[in-house]
């Protein structure tokens, strides 16, 4: 496991243990109403087990140690020393990231986005609603209104696109999964294992093992209480987030399926469904985009909202949100026909990308693999639109080749390639023309 993740996971486990001790203490002292309130707020079962007076014993021991340290003149080590501070992860900044903090007018210095070719690679029996690349860029999964999930091998797509392919038809779809009863909303790949999760309108999150060629059904299922609109694996693979019709993201332990909610949920006054939830690349923070137009940034260890950006897209839905590689900025898209770049530490709007209309679909705005460019969709012209990230200048706009505007764009994390899918049921693969 990445050393940077260890303190995050340990603190999260410690917080859950503390919540359990508090609920058990209140219950055992016949403070059932308070126990119920705390249990509900933290998603801690009321029947959680703990030795009698365990919480009091631990507090007494802690206070005794603290008094001894003060008497000896020894500074307290601090229980959370080195842990993730609110809103930020103690993670080294990658060396190849873009400095988005430059806000001066840079018009005229925009880069050129390379030409791409696209190819229809498959189609579902109904609307193609979402797509996701695996972390290594080797696979693509797409989900549909027809409740199916298709898994593509990128190398086979590229082989199919070769003009001189001589070995007969190439079939890039290597798996098709059928196990949901309602449309698929979102997908994600496990960061290490050959596992794929899906969130759907049937209020479930399903786990598929794509290493087995004969498997067509999920081997594990999380039954949520709401329409699951979005899913995201923690980089460790030990936890996952679900954005649902409930206004607070649901955090699940992948091993136990126990669900946790933010401890400050009642303070947020959040009432709108979540369209998208995404972890940062280290799991130190995560972001939600909501139907009320708000973007919220959450601490990955405590599950507390640390940076609400209310009305980020006015009263229009915020449809997507994702982090830059260094976790310092969030890119959001909304039905107000804007794409925006926000500074995580301050909530300040850094850049705004305009010139593309998206008011109807759950439109995505995504970075390319180098973060030099941002891609989205213009519904009115049925085009894929590209901006230079630093200058915010629109540098390319291409026909989508879909019948009707695409519903979803997803860029490869490893190369100059992306996938689009839409109401015409089709899935198209785009790659740079070399």
Phi, psi and omega in degrees: 000142177303130182301331180292336183276336187302309180297328179295313181293319181296318180294320178299317179295321180296319179297320179295323177295319178297316179301318180295319179295321179295314180298316180296320180297314180296317181297314183292341177259021176062023175264063191294324180294317178294319178299319179295319181295315180293318180298319179293317182293327184253002182057042177257127180300141180290338181267019179301142185262139176201143177301148180304136177060020181299319181297317180296321180298315182293319178297317180298316178297317180297317179294324179295316178297318180297319178296319179297320180294320178295318181296325181276353183076020180266124179294141179298137181290334180082121183299327184250027179301130179082357179282175184288123176289160184304122175088350183222150175253142179279074186237135178299138180287126177304149185278346186253024183269159179275142175273097183279354185286348177290114186249359181291160181294119182239022179305142179094347180251019183291148175279164175263132177275129185299149175295143179236153169249150180233155182216134172290121185251338178185173172211150176272175178276351176212193187306132172274111194263331187203163180208155178207137171273150170288158183302330179270001177075007185276337185228155172230137172242141176233147180236151190226162170298335180285005177076005180267158174234129178250138178246124182250146171260120188299322180299326179285327175298314180297321178296321179295329182280349179292131182294331186254028178299123188247359186262025180082184183300136176257131182252103184284341178280115183257343176213147169227126183249137177230108176205356177266157178256352179220171187305147178278134180257326185198163183218158170202151178261143173296140185292339180236324188260160179282062182237143179233135175246153179225143173244139188218170180291349178277013175068029179233155168243124185242145182252127180238135177262105184271007173282344181259117186292337183265350183287128178238348183244159177291146177258349174216148182221131169258123177266107177272176180260357185223164170305121183271106185272333186205148179223150180206126176282140166294145182303338176282341185081359184273342183223161172216154178252145174234124170264127188228190173291347172283143187284350181249133179297144179262124179257122182247137167282120186295331183279323184253344184067012176291140184252139180233144174243164180298139179291336180256030184301317184291336180285341189283333184057032178277133184230351187260152177297156181260123178278325182208146174225136181215134171283154167286172186291345177253347185083002180294332178216161171219163187229146174235146174242125190245162183290346177272008178090002184268150169244135177230138179250134188238146176285128184291338181269319185261349183061025177261143175287122183248348180210086174279130174246086186287136179066032179304328177237039180066224177265005180271155181299137165272120190258338177207158177201139178206159181268155165286168184298329182269004177068007184275343185222155176237133175259126181234156178227145182216169179280011170269012179065033175232153169241134187227148177246124185244143174275125184296316186295330185241342187078011183283138173285120184263316181219155174224133185244117186235174179105010176225133182267123171214104185233351188246313188268167176280070189291144178252145167239128186225151171279153166283181189294336181261353183068014175284337185225158176237135181243142173205196187231141169256108183294325186290324181257357182056053182234152166273126185248140181232132175245149166287126186298317185284320184269344184064019180270135177286118188251340179211148172209120186236146172305136184286340184066011170264157170274101190090156185296144177298147176275336192210138168238142175216125183262146176297140177280353189237345185206174181280077181204148176211170182233146176230149176211157189200192182294342178279008176078352190269156174241125180241140177250133182243134176218153182297139176276114182270000000 
